[in-house]
Amino acid sequence: MNERILTNEATDTAEAPDAMPLEGLLVVDFSQFLAGPSCSLRLADLGANVIKIERPQGGDLCRQLSISDQHLDNDSVLFHTINRNKRSFAADLKQPADLDRVKTLVTHADVLIHNFRPGVMERLGLGYDTVREWNPRVVYANVTGYGEHGPWRDKPGQDLLAQALSGITWLSGDAAQGPVPVGVSVADIVTGAHLAQGVLAALVRRGVTGRGSRVEVSLLESILDMQFEQLTAYLRGDGSLPRRSAVNNASVYGAAPYGLYETADGFLAIAMAPAAQLAQLLDCPALEAFADPSLAFSCRDDIKATLRVHLRTRTAAAWLDVLEPADIWCARVQNYEELIAHPGFTALDMTQRIVTTAGDALTTLRCPIRIDGAVLKSSRAAPTLGEHTDEIAAAFGLDGKETAQ
């Protein structure tokens, strides 16, 4: 059985499961940066033994891709957040001896993940058709930027570029603004989630048929899927492009009052609510002109402009005291400091402390999934480059001497 590398920490309300759902599964991960590694991170969180294949010189390029210029043990904090709970095997795939060791390791794999550009794995002798001859049960999962075919096939698969091509940058911001990118690596993260979904589905089918599968996702397809509501509305429409609100835009096809509004001391989010009801609750007679529900979209800029002025007259807490008892969907807009200080965040038990091999600690987020009511945590940090090469080589007989796994 593959080594179990996940340690669970139970909450006060539930005990950790006796065995993790993916315990005993071996994942060999060639991927770098965010999309592929975020998939293998989730598999590791669920109990899989994830072995990260890295170049001896520098390793995963994400080791030096810092966020906010933050590093830990000479690697970026970003690398630590996305590669915790994994093991590192250093191999130069251009060297025949190293490549042979990796190929032997792949024969043991339940899942193989890579995000090389199309054709690279085939040139290495690790393409799907070749691998499944050695290992017909393998789930072979790969990420591309824009698919295996078409004019964008060889374009760099990078989050901002995928956002730019996908149309999503025209959904945020107000009408007078130019394109506005999403402030997180949304294409990478959702692609990793889609890859994990596909891998898990393929593993379920393998459990029934004994047959492996190839799972393919791309940044562009995943970020397009995120926009299924907006793209469907566009495809069904008259050809007009989505129109952002002039003020307080939050949904290109959403009716007023959907948006974020400034109050006397902060900001308030208001989702769906009839203008007539808001006119009474907020003591805003100007909204009564829009009481007809059919005006909620056609007059949304006027409704939002009216609310924009009126909501500045009182504090966010004062408005919440009126709106929440009436079951109006609303919330205070919080920054990170306010979020982390709130009891609602504390109740989620969403953070965990990981410790590097050198003994340095980092607070990061835990897996968002609960199993049998228990949160899933592990103190195991991301590996140093090649940290487990000898251990893995011995366990899987990569040098001709196999030991118990």
N, C-alpha and C positions, 0 to 999 in steps of 0.2 A: 504493500500500500504506500502511496506517496505520502511524504511528510506533511502532517497537518501544521500549518503555520499561523493559524488564526486563533487568538485567545479572546474569548468573550467575557465581557464584564456585564453581569446582570443588573438590571434596575432593581429598585426595592419592590416592584410589583410583579416581576416575572423572572424565572430562572433561565439561564442560558440553555439552549437546546443541547441534548446529549451529543449530537453530531451535526455538523453544519451541512447544509444541503449539497454542497459541491465537494465535500471532503473526499479525498482519494482521487480527485481528477488532476491531471497534469496539464498545465497550460504553458506552451513554449511561445514566448512573445518577442517578436522581432521589431515591434513598432516603436516609434519615437514621438516626441512632442506630446499632444494631448488626446486626440481622438481614440487611437488604438490603446494607449496606456490607460485612459479612463475606463475603457471596457474591461481590460485585464484587472484594473483596480477593483471594480465591482465584483468580478469573479473571485478575486482573492478575498474580498470582504465576506463572501458567501462560502469560503472554505477551500477554494481551489489552491493548489500548489503552483504558483506562478514563477516561472524562470524567465528572466529578462536577458535576451541575447544582446550583448553590447560590443562595440569596437574596442579593442584594447587601448587605442589612442583616443581618449576623450569621451568614449561611450556615447550614450544618448545625447543628442545635441541639446536637449532640454536641460541637461545639467548646467548649462551656462546661459539659459534663457531666463533671466531674472525678472521678477515683478517687483516694482518699487525698490530696485537695487538691493534686494535682500538675499543673503546667502547663509548657508549653514553647512559646516564641515566642507567648505570649498565648492559645494554644489548649490544651485539656486533653491530657494524655498519652494518655488513652483515645482521643481523636480521632486522634492520631498513630499509635497501634498498629493501628487498624482502617482507616485511610485512606492508609497509605503506598502509594507506587507508583501514585498516581492523579494526574490533572490536574483543576484546578478552573475551571469556566466560570460566571461570575456572570450571573444573569438573573432579572429580576422577572417571573414568569409572569403577573402581573396587568396588565402593560404590553404592549399589542399588538405593539410593535416587538420587544421582547425575546422574546415568545412566538413570533413569526414566525421569528426567528433559530433558536430551539430546534427548532421544527418542521422547518426546513431541515436542521438537524443530524441529527434523527431519521431523515430519509430516507436517510442514509448508514449508519445503525446496523445492526449484526448482532444486537445484543442491547439491549433496553431494560429497565431495572429500576426499579420504584417501590414504595414502601410507604405511599402516601397512603391515607386511609380510603376505603371504597367510594364511588364517584360523583365524587370530586374530579378524576381525570384526564379523565373524560367531560366534565365542565363546562369543562375547559380546552381541549377539542377534541383530547385526546391519548389517548382511550380506545382499546382494542384494535381494535375494528371500524373506527375511523377511520384509525388508524396503518397497519393492514395494507392499506388501499386505496392508500396512498402507497408502502408498502414491504412487499410480500407475502412477502418472505423473512425478515422480522424475527422474532426470538424475543422475545416480550413476556412479561416475568416480573414478577409482583407478589406482595407479601407483605401479608397482613392479620393482624389479631389473632385472629379467630375465624371466618373465612370470609365469604363475600359475602352470606349469608342467615342468618336466625335471629335470636333475641332479643338475642344479644350482638354483632350486626353492627357497631354503632356504639360499642361499648365501647372504651376506650383499649387499644391493643395493646402491653402492657408486660409484661416478663418475670415479675415477681413476681405480677402479676395472673393471668397464664396458669398459673403454677405453682399458685396458690391454687385455681383452678377445676378443674385437671386431676386432682387426687387425689394428685399426687406428693409433697406435703408430709407425707403420712401414711405414707411408706415409710421415712423416716430417723428417727434417734433411737430411744430405747427406749420400751417400752410405756407407761410412766407419764408420758411427756412429751406435750406438745401437738404440733401440726403443726410440722415443721421444714423450712424451705426449703432448697433446694440452694444452696450457697455461691458459685456462679458463675452468670452469666446463661445458664443452660443452654438455656432455650427459644429465646432469640435465636440462640445459636451453632448449635444443631442445625437450626433453621429455615433459617439461611443455608446450611448444608451441604446440606439437602434442596433448596433453590432452585438451588444450583450443580449438583447432580445432574440436576435437571430440565432446566436450561439446556443442559448438555452432551448429554443424551439428545436434546433437540430439535435441537441443532446436528448431531448425527449423522444424524438423520432428514432434516434439510434437505439434507445432503450427498447423500442418496440420491434424495429426491423434489423438491428445490428449493423446498419449501414451508415457511414459517415455522410457528410454534405459539404458543399461549399457555400459560405455565407458572404455576400458582398454588399457593402454600403458605400455611399460617397457623401462628402460634405454637402455638395449641391443638392442631391436628392433629399437629404435629411432636412436641410434648411427650407427646401420647398415644401416638404411635408409639414413643417411647423406652420406654414401659411395656408393650410388647406381651406380654412374658412374664407380668407381674403381672396385666394386664387379662384376658388369655386364661385364666389360672388362676381369676380371680374369676368370669368369665362361665361357665366350665365347672363351677364349684363349686355349693355349696348356698345361696348368697346371703350367706354370712358374709363380713364385711369382712376384708381382710388383717390379720393379727395380728403386730405387732412383738414381737421377743423382749423379755423383761423386762430382760435385761442384755445388753450387747455386741451389740446388733442391727446387722446389716449387710445382711440380705436377708429380707424379710417371708415369703417362701416357701422360704427356704433352710434346710437342716437343719444342726444343730450339727456341727462347731464354728464354722461360718462367722461370723467377726467379728474385732474388734480387741481385744487383751488387753494390760493393763498388765503390765510386767515390773519387775524391780528397778531398771532404769535407763532405761525408755522403753516403747515400745509395739510389739507384734508383731501382724501380720495372719496369720491362719490361715484357709485356704479349706476345701476338702473333704478330710476325712481320717477313717477309721474310728476310733471311740472305743476299740476294742480295741487297735489299733495304737498310738494315742497313749498309752494306759495303760502300755504297755511302754516306749515310747521316752522318755516323760517321767517314768517311775518314779512313776506316780500310780495306786495301787491303787483309789482311789475311783471311777475311770472304768470299772473292770471290771464294775460293776453295769449298765453301758449297752452291753455288748459286742454285744448283738443289734442288727444294723443297722436293724431296723424301729423302734427307739426314737429314731433320730437326729432325727426331727422331733417326734414326740409328747412327747419328754422333753428337747427342746432347751434349755429354760431351766435344767433341772437340770444338764445336761452343761456348759453355759456357766458356770453358777455355780461348778461344781467346778473348771473350768479357770481361772476368774477368780482364785480363791484360790491355786491351785497355781503358776501362772505368775509370780506376784509374788515367788517365792522365789529366782529366779535372773535373771541379766541376759539381755537380748535376744540378745546374741552367744552366750551359753552355750546357749540354746535352739536358735538357728540351727545351731550346730555339731552338734546332735543330729538336728534335723529335716531339714535340707537333704540330708545324705548318704542319708537314707532316702526321698528324693524326695517329701517332704511339701510341699505348696504353701504357702509361707509367705514373709514378707518383713518387714523392719524398717519401721516407720512413720516416715517422714521429714518434717521440715518443709522450708521452702524453703532455709534455710541448709545443711542436710545434703544435700539434693538437689543443689544447685549445686556443692557441694564434692566430690561423689562422681565417681570416674572413669567410672562408667556414664553420667552426664549429659554429661561432657566428650566421651565417645566419639560421642555423637549430633550434636555440632556444631550445637546447636539455637538458638544466639543469633546475632544479627547487629547491626551498628552502622549506624544510619541518620543522615543529616545533613540538617538543615533548610536552607531557602534562606538563612537568616540565619547559617548555619554552626554552629548548635548541634547536638550529637550526642545520640543516645538509643540505648541498648541494648534490643533487644526480641527477640521470637522470630521465627524464619524460617518459611517455608512448610513444613509437615510432609511434603510429597510429595517424592519423589526421581524424577527423570527420567533414564533410562539410567544409574542409579547416582549421579548428581550431585545435591547439595543445591541448592536454589533460593534465592538471596539477591539483594538489591538494596539499595544504600545510599540510594536515593531515598526521602525522607521524604514525609509528607502535604503537600499543597500549601497555600500561603496562600490566603485567600479571593479568588477571581477571578484567581489568578496567571497562568493560561494563556488568559484570555478572548480577548485580541487574537490570540494565536498560533493558537488553534483557529478563530476567525472567519476568519482569513486562509487557513488550510489547507483549510477546507471551503466557502469562498465564501459565508459567511453575510452578507456585505455586498456581494455581487455580483461579487467578485474572487477566484476560486478559484485556489489555488496547489497545488503538489505536496504530497501528504499524506505 
